[in-house]
């Protein structure tokens, strides 16, 4: 839901407004929840890893929102998610020990589901990549930027958790660093004439707040899940968000879901079931 709302906010306003709103709303909510929880502050190492996750996540979110706003959501989201899941999950398996056979099978099925959701339907005339107002190279750079940013977020936030960060302090640092990253980017780009004018109507503000709460919720559930199981499994499960993005794009934007993509949704559910079974 948060990613879908972020893409819509970028269309209503611009990319900087969408990312800033998502990070700022998440920062305010995380600060309130941290105070309410009374969670003690961790050491500096956990805070620094959380900040690194925030910078990486903001970079990925900016690339992702821009790609969503200019392309077909039902294709951009799965492509970015597949790449964002593959490389950190492989890294986690190589450095943190292997998962059980059923979990590995479930991960393979879940990744395959993302591939199917990303596949073109030539009968319907769908492109291999979403329509984009620019070069094909720019299109891939945005998708790769999102994958690198999200993948780095997974690894950095898990490192913060391992260094003693519980829940709310790592999330606060993620959001604080995210807001700072957007501000720094604006200060750098404004003198170069590449910072777009601020356009913030009531619709963009409302949808941007939805994006912020959705993004914080996704971050929160990842932090909670990463402490409960294998990191590679958690990353793959987290990266199934394109299923919901594709469904919302179909319902609200009338983007077509071909039988192939519907089969991908079914495989995603099967992958989750396999991962959930005891090894």
BAFI-3210 file (N, C-alpha, C; in Angstrom, 3 decimals, decimal comma, padded with zeros to 6 digits):
// residues 279
n [1|2|3|4|5|6|7|8|9|10|11|12|13|14|15|16|17|18|19|20|21|22|23|24|25|26|27|28|29|30|31|32|33|34|35|36|37|38|39|40|41|42|43|44|45|46|47|48|49|50|51|52|53|54|55|56|57|58|59|60|61|62|63|64|65|66|67|68|69|70|71|72|73|74|75|76|77|78|79|80|81|82|83|84|85|86|87|88|89|90|91|92|93|94|95|96|97|98|99|100|101|102|103|104|105|106|107|108|109|110|111|112|113|114|115|116|117|118|119|120|121|122|123|124|125|126|127|128|129|130|131|132|133|134|135|136|137|138|139|140|141|142|143|144|145|146|147|148|149|150|151|152|153|154|155|156|157|158|159|160|161|162|163|164|165|166|167|168|169|170|171|172|173|174|175|176|177|178|179|180|181|182|183|184|185|186|187|188|189|190|191|192|193|194|195|196|197|198|199|200|201|202|203|204|205|206|207|208|209|210|211|212|213|214|215|216|217|218|219|220|221|222|223|224|225|226|227|228|229|230|231|232|233|234|235|236|237|238|239|240|241|242|243|244|245|246|247|248|249|250|251|252|253|254|255|256|257|258|259|260|261|262|263|264|265|266|267|268|269|270|271|272|273|274|275|276|277|278|279]
n.u [000,828|001,931|003,951|002,464|000,936|003,055|004,016|001,787|001,771|004,120|003,321|001,298|002,652|005,901|009,001|010,795|009,137|007,424|009,181|010,260|007,945|007,170|009,364|009,431|006,888|007,050|009,212|008,147|006,106|007,620|009,160|007,204|006,222|008,549|009,022|006,709|007,144|009,340|011,813|015,188|018,153|020,365|023,828|026,371|027,150|024,930|023,179|024,527|024,542|021,790|021,371|022,843|021,239|018,992|019,896|020,503|017,972|016,420|017,571|016,938|014,142|013,586|014,447|012,702|010,077|010,172|010,459|008,036|006,220|006,588|006,365|004,800|003,138|002,611|004,673|007,135|007,400|007,602|010,011|011,962|011,719|012,471|015,222|016,090|015,668|017,184|020,071|020,824|019,688|021,132|023,653|023,159|022,655|025,147|026,801|025,545|024,789|022,829|019,344|016,521|015,451|012,718|012,249|014,141|013,087|010,622|011,550|012,644|010,339|008,878|010,528|010,367|007,709|007,751|009,158|007,291|005,193|006,446|006,714|006,180|003,033|002,487|000,273|-001,494|-000,119|001,716|004,648|008,078|009,456|008,270|006,507|008,375|009,372|011,965|015,334|015,979|018,145|018,059|015,740|016,396|018,422|017,015|015,482|017,527|018,786|016,797|016,768|019,374|019,358|017,218|018,090|020,488|019,374|018,037|020,236|021,758|019,953|019,460|022,027|022,110|020,212|021,473|023,603|022,581|020,453|017,020|013,950|012,531|014,485|016,397|014,575|013,907|016,400|016,690|014,618|015,317|017,830|016,921|015,266|017,256|018,882|017,253|017,002|019,690|020,184|018,428|019,582|021,983|021,206|019,592|021,160|022,151|020,065|018,394|016,487|013,151|010,271|008,270|005,314|002,451|-000,458|-003,635|-004,458|-002,057|-000,692|-002,280|-002,183|000,555|001,018|-000,220|001,538|003,812|003,094|002,607|005,156|006,656|005,369|006,077|008,874|008,945|007,820|009,733|011,987|011,045|010,604|013,141|014,484|013,442|013,844|015,612|017,656|017,779|015,386|013,508|014,049|013,257|010,513|009,716|010,067|007,902|006,066|005,321|003,132|000,833|001,064|000,698|-001,936|-003,365|-002,762|-004,145|-006,803|-007,222|-005,924|-006,512|-004,713|-003,797|-003,942|-002,497|-003,188|-000,752|000,490|-001,370|-000,998|001,506|000,871|-000,480|001,657|003,264|001,789|001,927|004,681|005,010|003,562|005,130|007,514|006,631|006,139|007,288|010,705]
n.v [-001,206|001,254|001,693|001,897|004,208|006,012|006,133|007,312|009,786|010,903|011,343|013,236|015,330|015,687|013,804|014,393|015,567|013,399|011,423|012,848|013,371|010,724|009,886|011,852|011,760|009,133|009,475|011,184|009,526|007,308|008,519|009,230|006,687|005,542|007,067|006,377|003,662|003,519|002,406|001,568|003,390|002,087|001,077|003,090|001,828|000,338|002,455|003,791|001,845|001,745|004,359|004,184|002,349|003,958|005,962|004,366|003,222|005,522|006,349|004,127|004,294|006,765|006,272|004,189|005,287|007,208|005,587|004,168|006,246|006,906|004,693|001,479|000,360|-002,292|-003,677|-002,406|-002,580|-005,453|-006,094|-004,478|-005,504|-008,197|-008,023|-006,636|-008,507|-010,727|-010,334|-009,488|-011,638|-013,850|-013,092|-013,174|-015,904|-016,985|-015,942|-016,356|-018,958|-021,820|-022,172|-024,338|-027,203|-027,009|-024,309|-023,211|-024,164|-022,850|-020,186|-020,191|-020,649|-018,343|-016,309|-017,031|-016,444|-013,659|-013,216|-014,193|-012,401|-010,212|-010,789|-010,118|-009,882|-010,832|-011,258|-009,398|-007,215|-006,070|-004,337|-005,451|-003,984|-001,231|001,561|004,478|007,820|008,551|007,311|003,773|003,002|004,819|003,956|001,359|002,099|003,385|001,242|-000,515|001,149|001,321|-001,383|-001,765|000,117|-000,777|-003,384|-002,844|-001,537|-003,692|-005,270|-003,461|-002,637|-005,077|-005,513|-003,441|-004,359|-006,694|-005,542|-004,689|-002,981|-002,578|-002,189|000,365|002,394|001,769|002,142|004,836|006,047|005,223|006,679|009,298|009,591|009,203|011,478|013,453|012,762|013,368|016,149|016,988|016,145|017,848|020,354|020,112|019,751|021,969|024,417|023,639|023,801|021,639|020,879|020,238|022,417|023,038|021,345|020,939|019,853|019,296|016,668|015,375|015,675|014,156|011,539|011,205|011,083|008,659|007,018|007,386|006,237|003,636|002,897|003,032|001,010|-001,239|-001,210|-001,608|-004,202|-005,675|-005,329|-006,548|-009,171|-009,930|-010,569|-012,966|-015,135|-016,803|-014,556|-014,450|-015,700|-013,941|-011,623|-012,415|-012,904|-010,324|-009,034|-009,649|-007,683|-006,589|-008,040|-007,017|-004,360|-004,679|-005,647|-003,474|-001,553|-002,665|-002,472|000,291|001,788|000,453|-001,229|-004,040|-007,411|-010,197|-013,723|-015,010|-013,390|-013,548|-016,217|-015,946|-014,593|-016,665|-018,477|-017,000|-017,059|-019,816|-020,087|-018,680|-020,349|-022,720|-021,779|-021,273|-023,781|-026,293|-027,369]
n.w [000,000|000,803|-001,128|-003,497|-002,885|-002,678|-005,321|-006,549|-005,209|-006,223|-008,839|-008,416|-007,167|-006,922|-007,193|-005,060|-003,139|-002,600|-001,514|000,645|002,201|002,828|004,372|006,402|007,672|008,588|010,347|012,350|013,357|014,232|016,218|018,124|018,817|019,823|022,159|023,541|023,926|025,584|025,073|025,725|024,788|022,298|021,701|020,002|017,650|016,737|016,212|014,153|012,114|011,689|010,705|008,326|007,008|006,670|004,862|002,627|002,190|001,614|-000,780|-002,386|-002,225|-003,442|-006,087|-006,687|-006,378|-008,422|-010,659|-010,467|-010,896|-013,536|-015,051|-015,683|-012,949|-012,184|-013,356|-012,811|-009,971|-009,398|-010,803|-009,541|-006,957|-007,265|-007,924|-005,677|-003,695|-004,430|-004,366|-001,644|-000,222|-001,170|-000,243|002,520|002,875|002,225|004,187|006,628|007,140|006,049|005,077|005,867|003,852|002,946|003,339|001,572|-000,848|-000,790|-000,930|-003,498|-005,024|-004,363|-005,404|-008,089|-008,486|-008,477|-010,814|-012,707|-012,357|-013,383|-016,051|-019,555|-021,260|-024,251|-025,772|-024,866|-025,517|-023,770|-022,685|-022,305|-020,442|-018,424|-019,947|-020,514|-020,059|-021,370|-021,886|-022,437|-020,914|-018,748|-017,575|-016,634|-014,864|-012,801|-011,790|-011,003|-009,157|-007,187|-006,398|-005,359|-003,283|-001,607|-001,039|000,334|002,520|003,815|004,701|006,280|008,275|009,507|010,499|012,369|014,162|015,039|016,347|018,699|018,598|019,235|018,382|017,957|018,146|016,018|013,860|014,176|013,623|010,986|009,698|010,408|009,165|006,581|006,081|006,343|004,167|001,950|002,261|002,020|-000,624|-001,968|-001,375|-002,724|-005,400|-005,994|-006,502|-008,965|-010,622|-010,892|-009,130|-008,686|-008,753|-005,831|-005,471|-003,824|-003,261|-001,559|-002,065|-002,747|-000,332|001,432|000,282|000,353|003,109|003,664|002,262|003,842|006,349|005,473|004,535|006,909|008,335|006,790|007,181|009,953|010,301|008,964|010,635|012,980|012,043|011,210|013,485|014,182|012,492|009,725|007,937|005,111|004,343|005,458|003,975|001,382|001,803|002,573|000,170|-001,372|-001,707|-004,274|-005,157|-003,862|-004,767|-007,541|-007,569|-006,475|-008,413|-010,513|-009,580|-009,103|-011,096|-013,348|-014,640|-016,534|-015,438|-016,479|-017,231|-016,720|-014,826|-012,797|-012,160|-011,056|-008,672|-007,348|-007,059|-005,345|-002,968|-002,519|-002,089|000,319|002,035|001,934|003,072|005,595|006,677|008,968|008,911]
ca.u [000,000|002,784|004,633|001,454|000,642|004,219|004,026|000,728|002,221|005,091|002,564|000,549|003,580|007,144|009,701|011,353|008,031|006,937|010,143|010,354|006,744|007,220|010,363|009,105|005,752|007,584|010,046|007,274|005,431|008,614|009,543|006,109|006,173|009,740|008,772|005,674|007,661|010,364|012,934|016,481|019,008|021,445|025,142|026,568|027,260|023,570|022,622|025,188|024,009|020,440|021,490|023,255|020,042|018,130|020,437|020,313|016,548|015,928|018,034|016,109|012,762|013,525|014,519|011,509|008,921|010,296|010,154|006,606|005,448|006,788|006,188|003,667|003,420|002,581|005,917|008,281|007,514|008,181|011,407|012,795|011,678|013,251|016,649|016,357|015,663|018,135|021,476|021,038|019,358|022,291|024,706|022,809|022,836|026,582|027,503|024,849|024,306|021,754|017,998|016,076|015,081|011,415|012,393|014,831|012,122|009,672|012,208|012,747|008,990|008,508|011,267|009,780|006,441|008,063|009,510|006,065|004,453|007,194|006,776|005,245|001,985|002,513|-001,084|-002,110|000,733|002,444|006,070|008,956|009,659|007,221|006,721|009,144|009,671|013,418|016,003|015,902|019,192|017,562|014,739|017,095|019,161|016,078|015,143|018,720|018,981|015,850|017,198|020,562|018,982|016,424|018,936|021,356|018,540|017,838|021,461|022,176|019,030|019,728|023,266|021,751|019,527|022,475|024,499|021,933|019,259|015,809|012,965|012,183|015,671|016,841|013,628|014,062|017,608|016,396|013,808|016,085|018,812|016,186|014,915|018,497|019,350|016,439|017,362|021,023|020,041|017,791|020,559|023,001|020,633|018,964|022,038|022,386|018,838|017,753|015,505|011,848|009,474|007,415|003,882|001,889|-001,875|-004,195|-004,480|-000,692|-000,358|-002,996|-001,643|001,926|000,975|-000,498|002,791|004,717|002,685|002,820|006,595|007,075|004,866|006,929|010,158|008,742|007,635|011,013|012,828|010,508|010,784|014,561|014,947|012,721|014,162|016,736|017,593|017,481|013,953|012,784|014,218|012,411|009,116|009,502|010,094|006,676|005,138|004,765|001,827|-000,178|001,160|000,085|-003,383|-003,880|-002,677|-005,242|-008,081|-007,391|-005,383|-006,994|-003,649|-004,258|-003,213|-002,670|-003,186|000,599|000,739|-002,232|-000,308|002,574|000,272|-000,692|002,952|003,726|001,097|002,497|006,012|004,851|003,137|006,289|008,458|006,025|006,104|008,488|011,647]
ca.v [000,000|002,426|001,916|002,374|005,593|006,821|006,364|008,277|011,087|011,428|011,843|014,418|016,405|015,294|012,730|014,862|015,732|012,076|010,761|013,613|013,112|009,359|009,814|012,769|011,187|007,986|009,963|011,645|008,366|006,506|009,240|009,095|005,299|005,303|007,659|005,586|002,337|003,611|001,533|002,206|003,660|001,122|001,662|003,903|000,976|000,046|003,688|004,080|000,907|002,200|005,531|003,703|001,787|005,064|006,565|003,402|003,102|006,741|006,288|003,140|004,764|007,801|005,618|003,364|006,157|007,827|004,541|003,898|007,371|007,058|003,423|000,653|-000,082|-003,740|-004,240|-001,815|-003,098|-006,800|-006,107|-003,936|-006,421|-009,391|-007,706|-006,239|-009,699|-011,760|-010,199|-009,584|-012,981|-014,689|-012,686|-013,673|-017,361|-017,291|-015,496|-016,652|-020,334|-022,154|-022,431|-025,701|-027,522|-026,452|-022,855|-022,922|-024,378|-021,740|-018,984|-020,313|-020,466|-016,941|-015,530|-017,335|-015,716|-012,276|-013,262|-014,347|-011,138|-009,263|-011,212|-009,443|-010,671|-010,329|-011,300|-008,133|-006,134|-005,436|-004,279|-006,148|-003,001|-000,238|002,738|005,444|009,027|008,672|006,202|002,479|002,981|005,513|003,079|000,308|002,704|003,602|-000,057|-001,002|002,000|000,868|-002,701|-001,582|000,834|-001,638|-004,479|-002,296|-001,302|-004,971|-005,712|-002,493|-002,674|-006,320|-005,293|-002,617|-005,248|-007,588|-004,760|-004,338|-002,166|-003,385|-001,936|001,745|003,208|001,610|002,759|006,292|006,424|005,028|007,790|010,532|009,624|009,354|012,892|014,196|012,465|014,135|017,563|017,173|016,035|019,076|021,445|019,909|019,870|023,273|025,346|023,154|023,970|020,341|020,588|020,675|023,285|022,344|021,309|020,113|020,046|018,509|015,254|014,863|015,605|013,026|010,278|011,123|010,602|007,219|006,389|007,406|005,214|002,326|002,613|002,750|-000,315|-002,231|-001,219|-002,175|-005,648|-006,282|-005,353|-007,573|-010,500|-010,275|-011,140|-014,206|-016,231|-016,639|-013,274|-014,640|-015,992|-012,705|-010,716|-012,880|-012,655|-008,877|-008,580|-010,036|-006,555|-006,279|-008,682|-006,042|-003,208|-005,041|-005,745|-002,112|-000,901|-003,211|-001,996|001,743|002,356|-000,397|-001,955|-005,410|-008,549|-011,327|-015,032|-015,322|-012,659|-014,148|-017,432|-015,494|-014,338|-017,970|-019,023|-016,241|-017,622|-021,149|-019,913|-018,305|-021,549|-023,605|-021,197|-021,336|-025,164|-026,706|-028,130]
ca.w [000,000|000,889|-002,400|-004,432|-002,528|-003,008|-006,765|-006,845|-004,710|-007,174|-009,985|-008,012|-006,795|-007,601|-006,489|-003,798|-002,190|-002,218|-000,633|001,895|002,992|003,345|005,430|007,507|008,402|009,304|011,445|013,436|013,962|014,945|017,436|019,097|019,277|020,639|023,478|024,208|024,276|026,611|024,709|026,022|023,627|022,112|021,502|018,793|016,459|016,270|015,660|012,872|011,122|011,371|009,844|006,999|006,408|006,270|003,640|001,554|001,938|000,967|-002,172|-003,065|-002,298|-004,462|-007,400|-006,859|-006,606|-009,738|-011,640|-010,394|-011,423|-014,977|-015,744|-015,302|-011,581|-012,098|-013,870|-012,117|-008,603|-009,347|-011,257|-008,464|-005,807|-007,573|-007,804|-004,288|-002,847|-004,842|-003,958|-000,188|000,257|-001,466|000,698|003,844|002,892|002,181|005,395|007,863|007,245|005,138|005,573|005,669|002,464|002,599|003,249|000,320|-001,927|-000,730|-001,430|-004,956|-005,569|-004,190|-006,395|-009,387|-008,596|-008,848|-012,236|-013,498|-012,293|-014,195|-017,445|-020,450|-021,898|-025,624|-026,305|-024,502|-025,995|-022,674|-022,946|-021,362|-019,388|-018,476|-020,777|-019,736|-020,813|-021,344|-022,540|-021,766|-019,902|-017,556|-016,983|-015,882|-013,762|-011,701|-011,205|-010,304|-007,982|-006,164|-005,906|-004,523|-002,066|-000,741|-000,572|001,371|003,707|004,505|005,363|007,289|009,404|010,229|011,250|013,522|015,101|015,611|017,205|019,958|018,407|019,413|017,325|017,641|017,908|014,626|012,935|014,284|012,896|009,559|009,222|010,567|008,080|005,332|005,935|006,106|002,812|001,001|002,407|001,428|-002,080|-002,448|-001,285|-003,764|-006,739|-006,218|-007,226|-010,325|-011,385|-011,121|-008,093|-009,205|-007,900|-004,858|-005,758|-002,754|-003,028|-000,462|-002,443|-002,638|001,097|002,031|-000,228|000,843|004,493|003,578|001,877|004,983|007,329|004,863|004,503|008,286|008,680|006,149|007,894|011,279|010,219|008,608|011,831|013,876|011,455|011,075|014,738|014,461|011,574|008,819|007,259|003,687|004,234|005,767|002,837|000,280|002,171|002,525|-001,214|-002,075|-001,764|-005,590|-005,345|-003,471|-005,658|-008,814|-007,375|-006,319|-009,719|-011,327|-009,082|-009,136|-012,334|-014,445|-015,325|-016,750|-014,875|-017,383|-016,549|-016,263|-013,588|-011,783|-011,722|-010,166|-007,358|-006,736|-006,642|-004,174|-001,803|-002,286|-001,514|001,728|002,755|002,061|004,018|006,934|007,171|009,696|008,090]
c.u [000,863|003,475|003,664|001,140|001,818|004,318|002,969|001,135|003,224|004,389|001,829|001,468|004,878|007,882|010,238|010,265|007,561|007,874|010,240|009,139|006,789|008,195|009,963|007,934|006,213|008,433|009,193|006,611|006,408|009,033|008,466|006,085|007,392|009,532|007,757|006,189|008,650|011,584|014,257|017,337|020,095|022,781|025,250|026,635|025,881|022,942|023,225|024,709|022,590|020,456|021,910|022,071|019,087|018,584|020,199|018,835|015,973|016,340|017,177|014,686|012,603|013,547|013,231|010,279|008,970|009,983|008,660|005,793|005,533|006,558|004,932|003,954|003,498|003,810|007,138|008,483|008,088|009,642|012,341|012,852|012,518|014,739|017,012|016,395|016,821|019,519|021,652|020,678|020,511|023,438|024,425|022,997|024,316|027,279|026,829|024,354|023,090|020,419|017,650|015,610|013,729|011,473|013,098|013,902|011,100|010,269|012,302|011,390|008,570|009,231|010,735|008,464|006,673|008,433|008,247|005,246|005,124|007,144|005,790|004,189|001,846|001,136|-001,819|-001,275|001,502|003,928|006,855|009,270|008,592|007,564|007,359|009,495|011,166|014,022|015,814|016,975|018,762|016,553|015,386|017,865|018,253|015,737|016,329|019,014|018,053|016,303|018,407|020,207|018,204|017,249|019,889|020,600|018,353|019,071|021,877|021,261|019,202|021,009|023,004|021,077|020,534|023,406|023,834|020,736|018,016|014,847|012,906|013,394|016,241|015,897|013,716|015,278|017,415|015,659|014,550|017,116|018,128|015,803|016,157|019,014|018,585|016,807|018,715|020,950|019,417|018,775|021,631|022,436|020,045|019,885|022,310|021,154|018,097|016,772|014,155|011,131|008,549|005,954|003,248|000,436|-002,364|-004,210|-003,099|-000,288|-001,010|-002,395|-000,198|001,992|000,666|000,771|003,765|004,381|002,882|004,282|007,114|006,599|005,694|008,280|010,030|008,625|008,913|011,916|012,355|010,781|012,242|015,126|014,332|013,123|015,369|016,579|017,215|015,994|013,137|012,871|013,305|010,938|008,796|009,364|008,896|005,664|004,615|003,424|000,715|-000,141|000,478|-001,433|-004,006|-003,837|-003,784|-006,580|-008,285|-006,911|-005,774|-005,863|-004,031|-003,332|-003,500|-002,753|-001,814|000,893|-000,163|-001,637|000,849|002,068|000,034|000,594|003,488|003,081|001,670|003,875|005,951|004,458|004,313|007,288|007,942|006,010|007,386|009,387|011,798]
c.v [001,258|002,734|002,458|003,849|006,509|007,120|007,381|009,673|011,722|011,987|013,138|015,604|016,216|014,314|013,173|015,020|014,378|011,402|011,500|013,355|011,724|009,257|010,658|012,243|009,969|008,385|010,411|010,468|007,520|007,179|009,098|007,680|004,943|005,839|006,823|004,233|002,383|002,753|002,227|002,359|002,597|001,846|002,394|003,048|000,673|001,283|004,010|003,135|001,304|003,407|005,137|003,086|002,863|005,731|005,644|003,281|004,320|006,783|005,307|003,623|005,849|007,220|004,862|004,219|006,779|006,812|004,223|004,997|007,465|005,774|002,716|000,025|-001,593|-004,418|-003,714|-002,446|-004,514|-006,852|-005,601|-004,894|-007,662|-009,136|-007,347|-007,437|-010,624|-011,559|-010,170|-010,949|-013,942|-014,376|-013,242|-015,181|-017,734|-016,971|-015,937|-018,065|-020,570|-022,337|-023,890|-025,941|-026,955|-024,931|-022,458|-023,099|-023,245|-020,439|-019,012|-020,084|-018,998|-016,050|-015,779|-016,590|-014,261|-012,203|-013,330|-013,060|-010,092|-009,587|-010,427|-010,405|-010,158|-010,383|-009,993|-006,941|-005,429|-005,417|-005,083|-005,252|-001,923|000,929|003,829|006,623|009,321|007,481|004,917|002,375|003,674|004,657|002,017|000,887|002,949|002,284|-000,622|-000,168|001,611|-000,457|-002,581|-000,904|-000,037|-002,794|-004,032|-002,019|-002,588|-005,347|-004,768|-002,530|-003,966|-006,192|-004,434|-003,463|-006,165|-006,854|-004,286|-003,431|-003,030|-003,148|-000,459|002,635|003,002|002,264|004,284|006,751|006,261|006,244|009,119|010,671|009,779|010,798|013,718|013,977|013,273|015,615|017,848|017,107|017,293|020,244|021,331|020,200|021,248|024,255|024,923|023,295|022,680|019,948|021,110|021,581|022,485|022,482|020,371|020,499|019,141|017,019|014,640|014,720|014,394|011,695|010,104|010,650|009,109|006,463|006,324|006,360|003,809|001,932|002,285|001,365|-001,419|-002,352|-001,905|-003,692|-006,352|-006,392|-006,455|-008,977|-010,910|-010,869|-012,485|-015,377|-015,924|-015,350|-013,433|-014,892|-014,723|-011,733|-011,113|-012,620|-011,163|-008,391|-009,037|-008,894|-006,240|-006,941|-007,694|-004,812|-003,486|-005,110|-004,349|-001,346|-001,390|-002,611|-000,505|002,382|001,545|-000,990|-003,425|-006,428|-009,767|-012,628|-015,407|-014,630|-013,161|-015,452|-017,078|-015,191|-015,658|-018,612|-018,300|-016,785|-019,005|-021,057|-019,556|-019,520|-022,492|-023,080|-021,338|-022,743|-025,485|-027,583|-029,538]
c.w [000,000|-000,426|-003,450|-004,165|-002,849|-004,486|-007,168|-006,378|-005,664|-008,406|-009,643|-007,707|-007,577|-006,695|-005,133|-002,739|-001,687|-001,227|000,700|002,783|003,630|004,510|006,644|008,334|009,201|010,487|012,625|014,144|014,764|016,246|018,512|019,673|020,125|022,048|024,254|024,672|025,425|026,331|025,011|024,774|023,514|021,975|020,174|017,535|015,875|015,635|014,304|011,772|010,730|010,454|008,433|006,265|005,926|004,991|002,448|001,185|001,236|-000,499|-002,973|-003,250|-003,356|-005,863|-007,698|-007,152|-008,001|-010,834|-011,654|-011,064|-012,933|-015,760|-015,287|-013,946|-011,474|-012,660|-013,121|-010,742|-008,567|-009,778|-010,166|-007,283|-006,046|-007,377|-006,368|-003,358|-003,143|-004,237|-002,437|000,381|000,008|-000,510|002,086|003,939|002,943|003,492|006,690|008,008|006,384|005,840|005,321|004,243|002,065|002,463|001,957|-000,876|-001,962|-001,248|-002,950|-005,616|-005,481|-005,195|-007,798|-009,574|-009,000|-010,327|-013,085|-013,495|-013,185|-015,681|-018,301|-020,956|-023,323|-026,268|-026,011|-024,936|-024,920|-022,979|-021,929|-020,181|-019,508|-019,392|-019,942|-020,623|-020,724|-022,037|-021,749|-020,685|-018,630|-016,811|-016,108|-014,713|-012,556|-011,007|-010,430|-009,059|-006,844|-005,555|-004,989|-003,201|-001,101|-000,188|000,520|002,655|004,494|005,330|006,486|008,506|010,198|011,053|012,484|014,595|015,804|016,576|018,489|019,827|018,511|018,250|016,969|017,430|016,506|013,627|012,977|013,501|011,388|009,009|009,327|009,449|006,730|005,067|005,619|004,681|001,766|001,060|001,770|-000,096|-002,664|-002,440|-002,363|-005,144|-007,026|-006,934|-008,673|-011,207|-011,655|-010,027|-008,561|-008,226|-006,999|-005,281|-004,735|-002,518|-001,915|-000,784|-002,292|-001,174|001,748|001,586|000,244|002,284|004,544|003,212|003,042|006,019|006,770|004,843|005,902|008,711|008,057|006,831|009,245|011,218|009,787|009,826|012,786|013,344|011,413|012,366|015,057|013,571|010,716|008,018|005,792|003,474|004,456|004,591|001,683|000,589|002,099|001,095|-002,034|-002,146|-003,167|-005,864|-005,011|-004,380|-006,985|-008,692|-007,241|-007,636|-010,642|-010,895|-009,324|-010,439|-013,564|-015,286|-015,395|-016,084|-015,755|-016,593|-016,006|-014,935|-012,455|-011,258|-010,789|-008,775|-006,621|-006,259|-005,416|-002,902|-001,472|-001,646|-000,044|002,566|002,978|003,081|005,445|007,514|007,942|008,832|008,628]
res [x|x|x|x|x|x|x|x|x|x|x|x|x|x|x|x|x|x|x|x|x|x|x|x|x|x|x|x|x|x|x|x|x|x|x|x|x|x|x|x|x|x|x|x|x|x|x|x|x|x|x|x|x|x|x|x|x|x|x|x|x|x|x|x|x|x|x|x|x|x|x|x|x|x|x|x|x|x|x|x|x|x|x|x|x|x|x|x|x|x|x|x|x|x|x|x|x|x|x|x|x|x|x|x|x|x|x|x|x|x|x|x|x|x|x|x|x|x|x|x|x|x|x|x|x|x|x|x|x|x|x|x|x|x|x|x|x|x|x|x|x|x|x|x|x|x|x|x|x|x|x|x|x|x|x|x|x|x|x|x|x|x|x|x|x|x|x|x|x|x|x|x|x|x|x|x|x|x|x|x|x|x|x|x|x|x|x|x|x|x|x|x|x|x|x|x|x|x|x|x|x|x|x|x|x|x|x|x|x|x|x|x|x|x|x|x|x|x|x|x|x|x|x|x|x|x|x|x|x|x|x|x|x|x|x|x|x|x|x|x|x|x|x|x|x|x|x|x|x|x|x|x|x|x|x|x|x|x|x|x|x|x|x|x|x|x|x|x|x|x|x|x|x|x|x|x|x|x|x]
***
